[in-house]
């Protein structure tokens, strides 16, 4: 997942140093945040891929439900005709 997020690492480091962080702490925090942004953000391509997989899975599930529904109805109709035949 390659994300393109506008993150100004030097400005972030400067703000942390003004807030009381040491230079090493500020740099480490900025590097960790930049890594988190680049690894944890989904791109449009990632979302399109998930959308395609989800659409396929929904279609397959719909087909499975319809197959079970019609199969069950056929069995029920057969059972009803059998019961009616033996009752008469």
N, C-alpha and C positions, 0 to 999 in steps of 0.2 A: 504494500500500500504506500504509494508515494503521495504525500500531501503537500500542497503548496499553500502554506500559511505565512502571512506577513508577520515575522517576529524579528524585532530589532534587538539583537542580543546585547549590543554595546549599550544601548539606552537602558535596557533592563538591568545590566550590571551597574551602571551609574546610579540608577534609582535605589538599588539594593545597598550600595555603598553609602549613599546619603542617609539611608535608613539605619545604618549602624552595622552592616555586614562587613566582614573583612574582604579583601580582594579575592582571596581563594574561595571563600564561601559564596561570594556573588558569582564568580565564574562557574563554580560547580553547580549552583542552582540554575544558572542560565543554560548550561549544557544539558542538564537533566530535563529542563522544561522543553528545550528544543528537540531532544530525543523523544519525549512524550508526544509532542505535537506531530512529529514525523511518523511515529509508529501507531498512534491511536486514533487517527482521523481517517474516515472513509472518503474515498474520492467518488466522483460521479460514475466512473467506470466500475468501481466496486459495487455501488448501489444498483447499477444496471444489471450486473451479473447476478446479484442476489434476487433482483426482481424477476429475471428470466427463470431462475431456478424455482422460485416460489410459484410463478405462474404455471410452470410445468407440473409441479407437485399438486397444485390445486386442481388442475385438469385431470390428473391421474386419480385423485381422490374422488372427484365427481363421477368419473367412469366407474370406479369401484362401488360407490353408493348406488348408482343406477343399476348396475349388474345385480347387486344383492336385493334391491327393491323388487325388480322384475322377477327374479328367481323366487323370492319369497311369495310374491303374488301368485305365481304359477302353482306353487306347492299348495297354497291356501285354496285356490280354485279347484285343484284336484281333490283336496280333502273334502271340500264342500260337496262336490259331485259324488264322491264315494259315500259320504254320509247320507245324502238324499237318496241314493240308489238303495242302500240297505234299509232305510226307514220305510220305504214304500213296499 
